[in-house]
Structures are given as structure tokens and as C-alpha cells.
Amino acid sequence: MARPKPKPMDQAAAPAAWASMMVMNPAATAAWQDVMSESLAFLNGRFEEDQKIPGRLMACRTPVEVMEVQTDFASKAFKEYSEGAMQIAQLMAKATETTAKEFMSGHSRAYDDVPI
């Protein structure tokens, strides 16, 4: 049986949902804001680099120069995407840990107190 698609959040309700999340777990909210900020900073940087490519390609006079521009672009983009993905993954792990701490009880059993 197919699951129903979730309804998108009403734009007016989004700020209220974010505010309630901040009240419930401000540390987790801050951690996830860091993830979003890092993602946007990465995308902005890549967008600026991507905008430079047409000008560099237009300045090329030979197919070899075109290939050099494309190769430089691809290798730099691969490197930056790899580094960016690692940074975001680390931030997401930290944010997940911060969020999960709220749900941990702080109580644990030793499991040696159960009679056999």
C-alpha cells in the first residue's frame, strides 16, 4: 500500500515550528543551523567559481586551452565538493549527537543486577 505524501509545511507555520524547536532543544537548533550555514557558504563559493568559467572559456584560443580550463575546473570542483561533503558530514554528526543527547535518560543498567 502506498504511503500518502506528506503535505508541505505552510509558510506561515514554518517560523512557529522553528521557534518551538529552539525552545525545546536550543543546542540542537544551533547545531543544525551550523549545518545549514556551512551548506549555504559552500554553495555560494561554488556558484562564484562556476560563474568564472564562461569568461575563461571565451578567452581560450585553442582546443588545448579549453581542455586545460575544463580539467582545472573539474579537478578543483571535485576537490572542493569532497572537502565540503566531509565538513558537512562532520557537522551533521555533531548535530545528530547534540540532538540525541536530549533524548538520553542518563540512567543505565549494569545488566548484572538481573537474577538468573
C-alpha positions in Angstrom: 0.0 0.0 0.0 1.4 3.4 -1.0 2.0 5.9 1.8 0.4 9.2 1.4 2.7 12.1 0.5 3.4 14.4 3.4 1.8 17.8 3.0 4.3 20.7 2.7 4.6 22.9 5.7 2.6 26.1 5.5 5.0 29.1 5.1 3.2 30.9 8.0 3.7 27.8 10.2 7.4 27.4 9.5 8.6 30.2 11.8 6.4 28.9 14.6 7.8 25.3 14.1 11.4 26.7 14.2 10.6 28.7 17.3 9.2 25.7 19.1 12.2 23.6 18.1 14.5 26.3 19.5 12.7 26.3 22.8 12.7 22.5 23.1 16.3 22.0 22.3 18.4 25.2 21.7 21.7 23.3 21.4 20.4 21.1 18.7 18.9 24.0 16.9 22.2 25.8 16.9 24.0 22.7 15.7 21.6 22.3 12.8 21.9 26.0 11.9 25.6 25.5 11.7 25.0 22.6 9.2 22.7 24.9 7.1 25.1 27.8 7.2 28.0 25.7 6.1 26.0 24.2 3.3 25.0 27.7 2.0 28.5 29.0 2.3 29.8 26.1 0.3 27.1 26.5 -2.4 27.8 30.3 -2.6 31.5 29.7 -3.0 31.0 27.1 -5.7 28.5 29.3 -7.5 31.0 32.1 -7.7 33.6 29.7 -9.1 31.1 28.4 -11.6 30.4 31.9 -12.9 34.0 32.5 -13.8 34.2 29.5 -16.2 32.3 31.1 -19.2 34.7 34.0 -19.2 37.7 31.7 -19.0 36.4 29.6 -21.8 35.7 32.6 -24.0 39.4 33.7 -23.6 40.7 30.4 -24.9 42.2 30.4 -28.4 42.9 26.7 -28.9 41.2 23.4 -28.0 44.1 22.7 -25.7 43.4 25.8 -23.7 39.7 24.8 -23.5 40.7 21.4 -22.2 43.0 22.9 -19.6 40.2 25.2 -18.3 37.8 22.2 -18.2 40.3 20.0 -16.5 41.2 22.7 -13.9 37.5 23.3 -13.3 36.7 19.6 -12.8 39.6 18.9 -10.5 39.0 21.9 -8.4 35.3 21.2 -8.2 35.9 17.6 -7.2 38.4 18.6 -4.5 36.0 21.3 -3.1 33.0 19.0 -3.2 34.9 16.3 -1.4 36.1 18.7 1.3 32.7 20.3 1.6 31.0 17.0 1.9 33.4 15.9 4.7 32.9 19.2 6.6 29.1 18.9 6.3 29.1 15.3 7.3 31.2 16.1 10.4 28.8 18.9 11.3 25.8 16.6 10.7 27.3 14.0 13.0 27.9 16.6 15.7 24.3 18.0 15.2 22.9 14.5 15.5 24.8 13.8 18.6 23.7 17.1 20.1 20.1 16.3 19.3 20.3 12.7 20.6 21.7 13.9 24.0 18.4 15.5 24.7 16.7 12.1 24.5 19.2 10.2 26.6 18.0 9.5 30.1 21.3 9.5 31.8 20.3 6.3 33.5 21.8 3.0 32.5 21.6 -0.5 33.8 24.6 -2.6 34.6 22.7 -5.8 33.5 24.4 -7.7 36.3 21.5 -7.0 38.6 19.1 -9.3 36.8 18.6 -12.6 38.7 19.0 -15.7 36.6 
